[in-house]
Each structure stands twice: as C-alpha cells, then as structure tokens.
Amino acid sequence: MKPWSKTPAALTVDGVVMDTKELTIPAGQTKTATFALVRTVGPSAEVTIADLTKTLTVNEVILPQLDTGDTWELAMMTPDGELTATFEIIGGEGSSEYQGQMSFDPPIEGVLSSAFLTIDKQYLRDTGLEDTGDGGVPFSMKTTMEYKAKDSQLYPLTAGKEVTVTEIESSEFMFAGEGEEETITSTHTYVVEGIEDVTVPADTFRAFKVVKYDADGEPAETTWSSHAVKGFDVKSIDHEEGESSDLISYTLVGSNS
C-alpha cells in the first residue's frame, strides 16, 4: 500500500468545471486545496469542490460598469397597448455620467419615438431626460432629476436595505412654440425585499426585488434588478401608471463584473 495517494479536486460553479488540482496526500493526513477564481455570477451560485457542495449567496452587488454599445430590449405593456423599447448606452467615457438613448416601436401615443437620458455613474440614477416629438404640433421636454437620500444610497444593493429618498424633477416644456416649467418634489422609500428567480423572455435571472413606496406607504413601483445584465431591470411593474416591462434580449459589450 502506498504511503500517499493522489486525489483529484475540481472546482465547479453552477455545473461548470472552472479549475482542477491533483493533490498528493500522505496516508492519514489532510491537505488544503486553494482555488483563485474571478467570475461574475448572479446573487447566488452553487459551488462544488470534490464531493462538497455549497450554495453561496451574494447579498451585496457592486455597481456595474456600463459600456458604450450595451443594449437592452424590453416588451412594455401600457394601458394603450404593447410596444418594444430599446435602451442603448451611447457614450459617457471621461464623464461622470453615462449617455443613453431609448427608442420606442411603435411611438408612444403615436408621437414619441425616442428619448435621450443621462445616468449618474456613482449611483446609477437617471439625472436627465430629453425628448422631442411631432403629433402635428412639435413639442419638446427636458427634465433634470435630483436625489437627496436620507440615510444612505440604494446602491450597492443589499437584501433588506431600506432607503428613503427625496426626488426633485424639474421640467421645461415647449409646445407649439409656447414654453412652460414645472418642478415636482416627492419622497419615496425603496426597500430591497430579497432575491428571487424571475423568468422573462430573455432568460431566467436571479434578481433583487426592489419595491418603491410612496409617502402613504403604498407601492408605486416594483423592479427586479439582475447583476447578470449589469444591474438592469429584467422586469418592472409601475403600479401607479398600470404599466409593466419584461426584458426580451440584451447585448453586453464589456464584462458585467
């Protein structure tokens, strides 16, 4: 009988062998195998080393980095019917904000076919929106958004996190050559209620469920955000407007780590 044995050890993540090692173990002794691995996974992953299996849950997700060309396609259901919305990152290098473009097919209410957005890189919040249209009479709207968090920011997401935010939207409208300005201030509480499996046309995702409550404690919006698609909402429900969206497809240019 040999005074040692050679034992293979494999690291498997979600059924995929990521690394293997052959360990030489003297009889009657144990040996530690160390694996170093960097891999983007969802909020949880099943990890197996040799015959030992453990499901690891990641409760916190770092902010993803968006890249020019990242694209998400959504099926949107509105009270007026169904439409397809495509959101694409079109710039932002060297800036504190990402630039994005949203297109709608068919146009919303027959007039709005596209919109441009800016997104803060530090907190992944919309900071600006600009759209134009012509339903027989040309119009335009430019909106800036400001957020004042009471205790902490929503991101990084953590299961159980609760954040109250005052949101200030300042809009400038132009319709048939006439201008108008409006500022709306509202307070909402965002609660990360947990991690769920969500199935949409694009795939099944592990996602953080985030519920946005109004000042009266009523749910205003529910979203499911997945790190697998760079923190994008794979599903959303607007309880106030009666709208919803599901992710149809996506293209990620860079790593979503």
Backbone hydrogen bonds, N-H to C=O, Kabsch-Sander energy under -0.5 kcal/mol:
donor,donor_aa,acceptor,acceptor_aa,energy
5,S,25,I,-1.9
7,T,5,S,-0.6
7,T,23,L,-3.2
9,A,21,K,-3.3
11,L,19,D,-3.2
12,T,10,A,-0.6
12,T,48,T,-3.1
13,V,16,V,-2.6
14,D,46,E,-3.0
16,V,13,V,-1.7
17,V,15,G,-0.5
18,M,11,L,-3.2
18,M,16,V,-0.5
19,D,11,L,-1.2
21,K,9,A,-2.8
23,L,7,T,-3.1
23,L,21,K,-0.6
25,I,5,S,-3.1
25,I,23,L,-0.7
27,A,3,P,-3.2
29,Q,26,P,-1.9
37,L,35,F,-0.5
39,R,37,L,-0.5
41,V,39,R,-0.5
45,A,56,L,-2.2
47,V,45,A,-0.7
47,V,54,K,-3.2
48,T,12,T,-2.8
49,I,52,L,-2.5
50,A,10,A,-1.4
52,L,49,I,-2.4
53,T,51,D,-0.5
54,K,47,V,-2.9
56,L,45,A,-2.9
56,L,54,K,-0.7
58,V,43,P,-4.2
58,V,56,L,-0.5
59,N,57,T,-0.8
61,V,157,L,-1.4
66,L,64,P,-0.6
69,G,89,I,-2.8
70,D,67,D,-2.6
71,T,251,T,-2.7
72,W,87,F,-2.6
73,E,249,S,-2.8
74,L,85,A,-3.4
75,A,246,D,-2.9
76,M,74,L,-0.6
76,M,83,L,-3.0
77,M,244,S,-3.0
78,T,76,M,-0.6
78,T,81,G,-2.5
81,G,78,T,-1.8
83,L,76,M,-2.3
84,T,105,D,-3.0
85,A,74,L,-2.4
86,T,103,S,-2.3
87,F,72,W,-2.9
88,E,101,Q,-2.3
89,I,70,D,-2.3
90,I,88,E,-0.6
90,I,99,Q,-2.6
91,G,99,Q,-1.2
95,S,92,G,-2.0
98,Y,119,I,-2.9
99,Q,91,G,-2.5
100,G,117,L,-2.8
101,Q,88,E,-2.6
102,M,115,A,-3.2
103,S,86,T,-2.2
104,F,113,S,-2.6
105,D,84,T,-2.3
108,I,112,L,-2.6
110,G,107,P,-2.0
111,V,108,I,-2.3
112,L,108,I,-2.2
113,S,111,V,-0.8
115,A,102,M,-2.4
116,F,130,E,-2.9
117,L,100,G,-2.8
118,T,128,G,-1.8
119,I,98,Y,-2.1
120,D,125,R,-2.8
121,K,96,S,-2.3
124,L,120,D,-1.8
127,T,118,T,-3.0
128,G,118,T,-1.3
129,L,143,T,-2.5
130,E,116,F,-2.5
131,D,141,M,-2.3
132,T,114,S,-0.6
133,G,139,F,-2.0
134,D,111,V,-0.7
135,G,137,V,-1.2
139,F,133,G,-2.4
140,S,174,M,-2.1
141,M,131,D,-2.5
142,K,172,E,-2.1
143,T,129,L,-3.3
144,T,170,S,-2.4
145,M,127,T,-2.2
146,E,168,I,-2.1
148,K,166,T,-2.4
149,A,147,Y,-0.5
150,K,164,T,-3.0
157,L,61,V,-0.6
159,A,59,N,-1.1
160,G,192,V,-2.7
161,K,158,T,-2.6
163,V,190,Y,-2.7
165,V,188,H,-3.2
166,T,148,K,-2.4
167,E,165,V,-0.6
167,E,186,S,-3.5
168,I,146,E,-2.9
169,E,167,E,-0.5
169,E,184,I,-2.8
170,S,144,T,-2.4
170,S,168,I,-0.5
171,S,169,E,-0.5
171,S,182,E,-3.5
172,E,142,K,-2.4
173,F,180,E,-3.5
174,M,140,S,-2.4
175,F,178,E,-2.8
176,A,138,P,-2.0
178,E,175,F,-2.1
180,E,173,F,-2.0
182,E,171,S,-2.3
184,I,169,E,-2.8
186,S,167,E,-2.4
188,H,165,V,-2.6
189,T,213,Y,-2.2
190,Y,163,V,-3.5
190,Y,188,H,-0.5
191,V,211,V,-2.5
192,V,161,K,-3.0
193,E,191,V,-1.1
193,E,209,K,-2.0
194,G,209,K,-0.8
196,E,207,A,-2.8
198,V,196,E,-0.6
198,V,205,F,-3.1
200,V,198,V,-0.6
200,V,203,D,-2.6
202,A,247,L,-2.0
203,D,200,V,-0.9
205,F,198,V,-2.9
205,F,203,D,-0.5
207,A,196,E,-2.9
207,A,205,F,-0.6
208,F,225,S,-3.0
209,K,194,G,-2.8
210,V,208,F,-0.7
210,V,223,T,-3.0
211,V,191,V,-2.6
212,K,221,E,-3.5
213,Y,189,T,-3.1
213,Y,211,V,-0.6
214,D,218,E,-2.9
217,G,214,D,-2.1
220,A,212,K,-3.7
221,E,212,K,-1.6
222,T,237,I,-2.4
223,T,210,V,-2.7
224,W,235,K,-2.4
225,S,208,F,-2.5
225,S,223,T,-0.5
226,S,232,F,-1.9
229,V,226,S,-1.3
230,K,227,H,-1.8
231,G,226,S,-1.7
232,F,226,S,-0.5
232,F,229,V,-1.1
234,V,224,W,-2.5
234,V,232,F,-0.7
235,K,224,W,-1.0
236,S,245,S,-2.0
237,I,222,T,-2.6
238,D,243,E,-3.2
239,H,220,A,-1.3
239,H,237,I,-0.9
240,E,220,A,-1.2
242,G,238,D,-1.5
243,E,238,D,-1.3
244,S,77,M,-1.9
245,S,236,S,-2.2
246,D,75,A,-1.9
247,L,234,V,-2.5
248,I,73,E,-3.4
249,S,73,E,-1.3
251,T,71,T,-2.7
253,V,251,T,-0.5
